[in-house]
Amino acid sequence: MEIEDLIITGEPIFYAHTLSPEFKKLRIKPLSDVHYGNPLFSKKHFLGVVASIKVEPNVFTFLNGDMCESSIKTSKGEIYKQVGSPQDQRDWIIEQLYPIKDRILGVTTGNHEVRIWNEVGVDITKDIAEALGVPYRPSGMLL
């Protein structure tokens, strides 16, 4: 799969969620470009955002790609400097997001995950979405 294949063509798919009518307002805190595994990743900031989503009942999120660094031998990233393998990174992200899985409205993929998909045919973003029970569409979605 090429990045160009992820561009939405035709009618976008709409994902609807029924949320509590008690909410007077909603807050959305997107999670994007986390790059867990990159040596510059800020665990403190990431876990802080996840904790804030967990404790505030009217706060939701969506995952917008590049959750993992996902460096492999053929990529531009520093495979020997990243923390863990792409699978380790995937598993850690799932573990951290599991407590807020009911607050995740949808998941799309990023170029860092796509490079694994292109090289070995494994979609770790799909794995993350399935483990969390969240709608997934690699090329994007309307919420």
ABEGO torsion letter per residue (X at the ends): XBAAAABBBEBBBBBBBBBBAABABBBBBBBBGAGBGBAABBAAAAAAAAAAAAABAABBBBBAEGABAGBBAABABBAAABBEBAAAAAAAAAAAAAAAAAABABBBBBAAAAAAAAAAGBBAAAAAAAAAGBBBBAAEBBX
